[in-house]
Amino acid sequence: MAINETVNFAEKLAPFMDPQYGVQKEVFTCLMEILTEDSYNCHILQKFLLKYQEMPVKREPDVICTLRHELREQCREIYDLAMGPTANILT
């Protein structure tokens, strides 16, 4: 059944980009696989980032930054895929 339906993997994974969950590296790996193959998921992640990119995340016990800053610093390629022209096709 899933062959004909696009699954919003980016929507499910995006909240776990927050370092507090301890799976950030794995989430980035999965998102890179998904976003390079599926522009729809780029669009989904873009919508998530536009809504939550200013959300504070705790990188270290004494370091708090925004989700956008964390993503751009830790995996710029994902940010660029989500916010680039491919993701804008569906807006």
Beta strands, then each sheet from edge to edge (+ up, - down):
strand 1: 56-60
strand 2: 63-66
sheet 1: 1+ 2-
end
